[in-house]
Amino acid sequence: MVIMHRVMAIAGVTADEGVADGDLARFRDGHLVFGWAKSAAAAVVQAGIFNGSADGLKPQAVMTRAEAAVILYRLLTAAELINPVQ
C-alpha cells in the first residue's frame, strides 16, 4: 500500500492522510497495518483505490494478479489516465 500511495502522488491522485485510524478501523484487520504504513494505507483506502474484501483489508497477505489489476485500474481511472469501463 505504501508503494501504491507513492504512485498516487506521482499520478496526482490525492487523499486526506490525517484520518488513518478512522479509515482503517472499519476493517476488522485494520489494526494489523504496521504503524509506518498507516497513513499510506488510509490514503489509498480513502481514495477508493483499496476497498478491502469480505475478509478485511488483508494488509499482510500476498496480492493476487486479479487484485493487482483491479487496483491498477482504479488508480489509472482516479488519475484520469484512462476512462472508466461502462
Secondary structure, 3 states (H helix, E strand, C coil): CHHHHHHHHHHCCCCCCCCHHHHHHCCCCHHHCCHHHHHHHHHHHHCCCCCCECCECCCCCCCCHHHHHHHHHHHHHHCCCCCCCC
